[in-house]
């Protein structure tokens, strides 16, 4: 009995490389999905911001947003926490505690266009009483309406 390998195929050598092409395809599909769905995730309160031509600012962390509604109520959004309505004393205490732990985080005041000027200024004064170093006003660009 003679054993010849002429009738059989030669065995292929195993590769020790990872085929990354399927991973790139999956990554590109996920990128497209996130790019399409990200604009749809605009969650927030109905505040009609005033328009301005001011330039945008760069944000270094999760911002603190004080929303002032048209009827003069204060809503607070701290980092990733849901927004909640607070009275002035609780607002000062909550923002003060957050400002002590995160001293460089700016606080944005989003005042409704129909809100009284004095109520928005009172909100800014409350933020300063809480020990916040940077209090900024939010506005929307003119072309967004």
TORKOL-4160 file (C-alpha; in steps of 0.2 Angstrom, whole numbers, padded with zeros to 4 digits, m for minus):
145
<pt num="1" X="0000" Y="0000" Z="0000"/>
<pt num="2" X="0007" Y="0016" Z="m0005"/>
<pt num="3" X="0001" Y="0032" Z="0001"/>
<pt num="4" X="0002" Y="0046" Z="m0011"/>
<pt num="5" X="m0005" Y="0063" Z="m0009"/>
<pt num="6" X="m0007" Y="0067" Z="m0027"/>
<pt num="7" X="m0025" Y="0065" Z="m0028"/>
<pt num="8" X="m0029" Y="0076" Z="m0012"/>
<pt num="9" X="m0028" Y="0095" Z="m0010"/>
<pt num="10" X="m0013" Y="0101" Z="0000"/>
<pt num="11" X="m0018" Y="0108" Z="0017"/>
<pt num="12" X="m0019" Y="0127" Z="0018"/>
<pt num="13" X="m0009" Y="0136" Z="0031"/>
<pt num="14" X="m0018" Y="0144" Z="0045"/>
<pt num="15" X="m0018" Y="0163" Z="0046"/>
<pt num="16" X="m0014" Y="0171" Z="0063"/>
<pt num="17" X="m0022" Y="0188" Z="0058"/>
<pt num="18" X="m0039" Y="0195" Z="0062"/>
<pt num="19" X="m0050" Y="0200" Z="0048"/>
<pt num="20" X="m0056" Y="0217" Z="0053"/>
<pt num="21" X="m0067" Y="0221" Z="0037"/>
<pt num="22" X="m0083" Y="0215" Z="0045"/>
<pt num="23" X="m0080" Y="0225" Z="0061"/>
<pt num="24" X="m0077" Y="0241" Z="0050"/>
<pt num="25" X="m0094" Y="0238" Z="0041"/>
<pt num="26" X="m0103" Y="0236" Z="0058"/>
<pt num="27" X="m0094" Y="0252" Z="0064"/>
<pt num="28" X="m0100" Y="0262" Z="0049"/>
<pt num="29" X="m0118" Y="0256" Z="0050"/>
<pt num="30" X="m0118" Y="0261" Z="0069"/>
<pt num="31" X="m0110" Y="0278" Z="0065"/>
<pt num="32" X="m0124" Y="0281" Z="0052"/>
<pt num="33" X="m0138" Y="0276" Z="0064"/>
<pt num="34" X="m0131" Y="0287" Z="0078"/>
<pt num="35" X="m0129" Y="0302" Z="0066"/>
<pt num="36" X="m0147" Y="0300" Z="0060"/>
<pt num="37" X="m0155" Y="0297" Z="0078"/>
<pt num="38" X="m0144" Y="0311" Z="0087"/>
<pt num="39" X="m0154" Y="0326" Z="0081"/>
<pt num="40" X="m0171" Y="0317" Z="0086"/>
<pt num="41" X="m0166" Y="0316" Z="0104"/>
<pt num="42" X="m0169" Y="0335" Z="0108"/>
<pt num="43" X="m0177" Y="0333" Z="0125"/>
<pt num="44" X="m0181" Y="0348" Z="0136"/>
<pt num="45" X="m0193" Y="0360" Z="0142"/>
<pt num="46" X="m0203" Y="0372" Z="0131"/>
<pt num="47" X="m0193" Y="0388" Z="0134"/>
<pt num="48" X="m0194" Y="0401" Z="0120"/>
<pt num="49" X="m0176" Y="0408" Z="0120"/>
<pt num="50" X="m0172" Y="0425" Z="0114"/>
<pt num="51" X="m0162" Y="0427" Z="0098"/>
<pt num="52" X="m0144" Y="0434" Z="0097"/>
<pt num="53" X="m0129" Y="0434" Z="0086"/>
<pt num="54" X="m0117" Y="0429" Z="0100"/>
<pt num="55" X="m0104" Y="0416" Z="0096"/>
<pt num="56" X="m0105" Y="0399" Z="0104"/>
<pt num="57" X="m0095" Y="0394" Z="0118"/>
<pt num="58" X="m0086" Y="0377" Z="0121"/>
<pt num="59" X="m0092" Y="0367" Z="0136"/>
<pt num="60" X="m0080" Y="0357" Z="0146"/>
<pt num="61" X="m0092" Y="0346" Z="0156"/>
<pt num="62" X="m0110" Y="0343" Z="0159"/>
<pt num="63" X="m0118" Y="0360" Z="0161"/>
<pt num="64" X="m0130" Y="0366" Z="0175"/>
<pt num="65" X="m0145" Y="0374" Z="0167"/>
<pt num="66" X="m0158" Y="0385" Z="0176"/>
<pt num="67" X="m0173" Y="0387" Z="0166"/>
<pt num="68" X="m0185" Y="0401" Z="0170"/>
<pt num="69" X="m0202" Y="0399" Z="0163"/>
<pt num="70" X="m0214" Y="0412" Z="0156"/>
<pt num="71" X="m0224" Y="0412" Z="0173"/>
<pt num="72" X="m0208" Y="0414" Z="0183"/>
<pt num="73" X="m0205" Y="0396" Z="0189"/>
<pt num="74" X="m0187" Y="0389" Z="0191"/>
<pt num="75" X="m0182" Y="0372" Z="0184"/>
<pt num="76" X="m0165" Y="0365" Z="0187"/>
<pt num="77" X="m0155" Y="0352" Z="0177"/>
<pt num="78" X="m0139" Y="0346" Z="0186"/>
<pt num="79" X="m0128" Y="0336" Z="0174"/>
<pt num="80" X="m0137" Y="0320" Z="0169"/>
<pt num="81" X="m0151" Y="0322" Z="0182"/>
<pt num="82" X="m0169" Y="0325" Z="0176"/>
<pt num="83" X="m0175" Y="0343" Z="0178"/>
<pt num="84" X="m0185" Y="0348" Z="0193"/>
<pt num="85" X="m0195" Y="0363" Z="0199"/>
<pt num="86" X="m0187" Y="0371" Z="0214"/>
<pt num="87" X="m0190" Y="0385" Z="0226"/>
<pt num="88" X="m0177" Y="0399" Z="0229"/>
<pt num="89" X="m0170" Y="0391" Z="0245"/>
<pt num="90" X="m0169" Y="0374" Z="0238"/>
<pt num="91" X="m0161" Y="0380" Z="0222"/>
<pt num="92" X="m0147" Y="0389" Z="0231"/>
<pt num="93" X="m0143" Y="0374" Z="0242"/>
<pt num="94" X="m0143" Y="0362" Z="0228"/>
<pt num="95" X="m0133" Y="0372" Z="0216"/>
<pt num="96" X="m0121" Y="0378" Z="0230"/>
<pt num="97" X="m0117" Y="0359" Z="0234"/>
<pt num="98" X="m0114" Y="0355" Z="0216"/>
<pt num="99" X="m0103" Y="0371" Z="0214"/>
<pt num="100" X="m0092" Y="0366" Z="0228"/>
<pt num="101" X="m0089" Y="0349" Z="0220"/>
<pt num="102" X="m0087" Y="0356" Z="0203"/>
<pt num="103" X="m0080" Y="0374" Z="0204"/>
<pt num="104" X="m0077" Y="0376" Z="0185"/>
<pt num="105" X="m0093" Y="0371" Z="0179"/>
<pt num="106" X="m0103" Y="0386" Z="0171"/>
<pt num="107" X="m0122" Y="0388" Z="0175"/>
<pt num="108" X="m0133" Y="0393" Z="0160"/>
<pt num="109" X="m0149" Y="0403" Z="0163"/>
<pt num="110" X="m0162" Y="0399" Z="0150"/>
<pt num="111" X="m0175" Y="0412" Z="0152"/>
<pt num="112" X="m0191" Y="0412" Z="0142"/>
<pt num="113" X="m0193" Y="0427" Z="0130"/>
<pt num="114" X="m0210" Y="0430" Z="0139"/>
<pt num="115" X="m0203" Y="0429" Z="0156"/>
<pt num="116" X="m0200" Y="0446" Z="0166"/>
<pt num="117" X="m0183" Y="0453" Z="0166"/>
<pt num="118" X="m0183" Y="0454" Z="0184"/>
<pt num="119" X="m0187" Y="0436" Z="0187"/>
<pt num="120" X="m0172" Y="0431" Z="0175"/>
<pt num="121" X="m0160" Y="0443" Z="0185"/>
<pt num="122" X="m0166" Y="0436" Z="0201"/>
<pt num="123" X="m0162" Y="0418" Z="0195"/>
<pt num="124" X="m0144" Y="0424" Z="0190"/>
<pt num="125" X="m0143" Y="0432" Z="0208"/>
<pt num="126" X="m0148" Y="0416" Z="0216"/>
<pt num="127" X="m0134" Y="0407" Z="0206"/>
<pt num="128" X="m0121" Y="0420" Z="0212"/>
<pt num="129" X="m0128" Y="0417" Z="0230"/>
<pt num="130" X="m0125" Y="0399" Z="0228"/>
<pt num="131" X="m0107" Y="0402" Z="0225"/>
<pt num="132" X="m0106" Y="0399" Z="0206"/>
<pt num="133" X="m0092" Y="0408" Z="0197"/>
<pt num="134" X="m0098" Y="0409" Z="0179"/>
<pt num="135" X="m0117" Y="0412" Z="0176"/>
<pt num="136" X="m0121" Y="0413" Z="0157"/>
<pt num="137" X="m0137" Y="0417" Z="0148"/>
<pt num="138" X="m0143" Y="0405" Z="0134"/>
<pt num="139" X="m0151" Y="0411" Z="0118"/>
<pt num="140" X="m0155" Y="0403" Z="0101"/>
<pt num="141" X="m0148" Y="0409" Z="0084"/>
<pt num="142" X="m0159" Y="0419" Z="0073"/>
<pt num="143" X="m0161" Y="0407" Z="0060"/>
<pt num="144" X="m0168" Y="0393" Z="0071"/>
<pt num="145" X="m0185" Y="0401" Z="0071"/>
